[in-house]
Amino acid sequence: MKGNRILRLLNEYTTLLFVLLIKFYKKCISPALGSNCRFYPSCSQYSIEVFQKYGAVKGLGKTTIRVCKCHPFHKGGVDLP
């Protein structure tokens, strides 16, 4: 029981850390790079939503897949979490 609580807290704090890092990217780094995302919602917004919905582990997996699709040979489009 106590182990599950610790894992849950670790997941919540890790999720919060990822969300804060993505928000920092959106606020400080993304404006300098310009709007180049091929998807709606943008990859960073998608990542925030996925982390909040699925947690750290699954959110990181889904974010990695999404970012790997973000290249000139992929048509992009609507990709909701």
N, C-alpha and C positions, 0 to 999 in steps of 0.2 A: 504494500500500500504506500509506504513512504517513498519507495523507489519510483513508483508511478508519478507521484506528486513532484518529485525532483525532475523527472524527465519532462513533465508538462511545463514546469517553470523554465527549464532550459530551452525548450522549444519556443515558448513565448518570448523570452529575452532574445533569442537568436533571431526570431522573426522580427522583433522590434528593431534590432540592430540592422538587419537587411533593409527594412523599410526606411529607416533614417538615412542609411547610405544612399539609397536610391533617390530620396528626396533631396539630399545634398547634391547629388549629380544633376538632378533636374533644375535646381536653383542656381548652381554655381558653374557647372561645366557645360551642360547642354546648350545654354544660350550662345556660348562661344562657337559651338560646332554647327549651329543652324538646325533647321527643321528638315531632317532627311529620312525620317522613318517611313517605311513602306506600308505600315499596318495602321489600322485603327482598332483599338486605342494604341497609342504609341507604346513602344517596347517598355519604357520605364513605367508608364501607367499600368500596363498589363502586369508587370512584375509586382507592383505594389498590391494590386488586387489579388493576384495569385498567392502571394505570401500571406495576406490577411485571410484569405479563404481556406488555404490548405496547410499553412504552417511552413516551417523552415525547410524541411527535407523535400517534400513534394513541390513546394514553391520554387526551390532552387533547381530542381529537375525540369519543371515546366518553363522556367525562365531561361535556362540553358538551351532548351530546344527552340524556344522562340527566337533568341538572339542568333542561333545558328542558321535560322531561316532568313535572317535579315541580310540579304546580299543581292546584288544586281540581277541575278538570274532567277530570283523568286518573284512572282507577280505581286505578292503582298495582298492587301485587302483587309476585310474585317475578320478579326480573330479574337473572339471574346473568351475570357477565362472560364 
